[in-house]
Amino acid sequence: MYFAHDTDHALVTTTALVNTLLGEDDSLSDPAALNDFLDEYEFTGRRDLSDVELQQVRGLRRSLRSVWDAADETVAVDIVNRMLLDSNARPRLTRHDRWDWHLHVTEADDALVDRIAAEAAMALVDVIRVGDLDRLKHCAAPDCDAVLIDLSRNRSRRYCDTGNCGNRANVAAYRARKATSGS
């Protein structure tokens, strides 16, 4: 893919965050679950791990998902611009740990919800600027409402990573072929 490594990472993290709420199933059930999510996706900076912080991050998911659900580019741009404004994003280059030069767009001690929103918005800015909003997809499985980011070269990804949807679709297609062929 041609996005910078930090953009790829932010897009994957944002997708995973949106997918922590699927239907009535919320995997961000408590501050400990939020902490586990942040650890898994190597999110740095201040963590209060309070109920207030948890509710703020849970609320952010609706705004993030609305970019996937946007009717067109203009709607997506409005959503992303609002996130940048509300999070008070201030981009700067930095490097630390195993990461080479990349953008940070908030201070490490800013509110977690603002840091997540700003990083997600900056990654989405890159997607929009290169005309790749079609890489933001909904899972093709009929019984799944997860979203995905298609970072494949040929834009062929159809299924999310959350529910084994691709494998289930392949097994169903195989069984249907077997049933029709009479074997």
Protein Blocks (a to p, Z undefined) as FASTA:
>chain_A
ZZdfklmmmmmmmmmmmmmpghjbcfblbfklmmmmmmmnopgcjdekpaklmmmmmmmm
mmmmmmmmpmblklmmmmmmmmmmmnopacddddehjbccdddfbdfkbcfklmmmmmmm
mmmmmmmmnopmmmpccdfbfkbcbdcddfbfklpafbdfknommmmmmmmmmmmmmmmn
oZZ
